[in-house]
Amino acid sequence: MADEVTISEKIMHLKGIDIFESLSVGELAAIASVAEEIDHPPGETIIQEGSYGETMYLVTHGEVSVIKNMGEANEIELDRIKAGDYFGEMALFENAVRSVSIRAEAACSFMVLHKQEFKELVREYPQIALEICKVLSGRIRNLHRKIEKREFCNP
């Protein structure tokens, strides 16, 4: 990022993301202190399906697409994620390959949480992990609903 974001600005971004909205200012400050700031240009693949990952991305600016089978004949755009949302959270909890690809659809800025720092945070602030698990459960239910109704974003 051209301009460094202050801890206070990071806390305000975090407070606007559903998985963090019920956390205390101290918990938000702890997350903000370890979150790395990165940018990606439009069209860039941020996450490649099948690769290993250890990061969660919090979108502070821009929009990304969530794609299954990217570049293949059966490619499906499952979702669009905009500022104020996040992706990659499963990588913080498991050692598995990424289940989808993520591509920047516009110039994007992110706060990134890495697995090692996240593990250290959770030891001190277990509520952080509980909130993420609660929202993950809701996302899984939503994905199941989309699959049952075949509600995808493909044009």
N, C-alpha and C positions, 0 to 999 in steps of 0.2 A: 504494500500500500504506500502511496506517496506520502500521505500524512499519517503519522502514528496515532492510533486511537488510544485515548486515555482509559484507565481502569474504570472510571465512572461511566464513560460512553459504552464500554464493553458490558458493564452491569446493566445498563438500560437496554441494550440489545438482548441480553440474556433474559431479562425480566419479560420481554415481549414474546418469548418462545414458550409454547405450552408446557414442555417438559420441565421448565425451570420456573414457571410463574409462581409456584407455591413455596419456593425456597427462600430462606432468609437472606438478608443482605450479606451476611458473613459467608454463607455458602456460595452466593453469586460472586462475591469478591474472590473467593478461593478459585473458582472456575475461571474467572476473568484473568487472574494472575498467571495462569498456565496456558491460556488459549493463545495460539499462534495466529497471526494475521497473514492471509495469502490472497492473491488475485489469480483469476484465470480469464483468458480472452474468449470471445464467442467461438463456438465450434470445437473447442478443446475437450478431449475426453479426460474427465477428472478421475473416474473410477472405471476400471475395465472388469467386466464380468469374468469370474474365474480366477482373478488375481487375489493374492492375500492382502489384507489391509489391517491397519492398526489405528485408524483415525476416524473420527466423527467430524462432519462438517456442519457448521451453523451458518446459514446463508444470511449475510448482512446486506448484500446488494446483488441484484440480478435474478436470473431464472435458469434452472437446469431441467433437463428431461431425464426421466427414469426409463431405461430401455432394457428389454429382455432380448437376447439374441442380436445384439447390435451388429449391423453390417451383413446380416444373413437375410435370405428370402423371407423367413418367417419372423422378422423383426417386429416387435410390438412396443409401442410407447405406452408404458403403464401409467405414468403420472407426470405432472410438472410441479416443481418445487420452487417457490419464490422466497424473497426476502422475508425473514421472520420464521422460517422453517428450517429443517435440518435433514441430514441423511448420513448413512454410514454408522449409525449407532450400534448396530449388531456387532461390529468389529471390536467394540469395547468389551464385549461380554464373551466372545467365543474366538476360537482359533480355526476359522473356516474361510473358504474362498468367498469372494463377493458374489452375491446372488444376482446382481444386475449391473449394468453399466450406467454411468452418469455423464451427461454431456452438457457443457455450458451452452445455453441458447442465447445468451447476452453476455456482456462483460460482467463478471461476477467477483464479489469479495466475500471472503469467508473468515470465520474464526474456527480454528481447527483444534480439536482435543485429541491428544495422543494417548494410546492405551496405558502406557506406563504412568504418566501423570494422573490419568483418570483413576487408576488403581490406588495410587497414593491419596488422592482426594477422597475416595470412597471409604478408605480406612478411617479418616477423620470425620467425614460427613456421609454416613450411610444413607441418609434421606435422598441424596442425589441419585443413587442407583435405583432406589425404590420408585422414584418419580419416572425415570426413564423406562423401567419395566412396565409400569402402569400404562404409559403412552404406547409402548411397543405392542402391548396386548390389543389396544384399540386399533392400531394400524393393521395388525394381522386380521382382526375381524373385518375391517374395511376392505382389505384385499380379497378376502374370501367372498364378500358380497359382490365385489366387482367381477370376480371370476364367475360366480354363479349367474350374474346378469350380463356378462360379457361387455362390461362398461370400460372400454379402454379409450385412450386419447388419439388413436390413429385417425388421420383425416380421411 
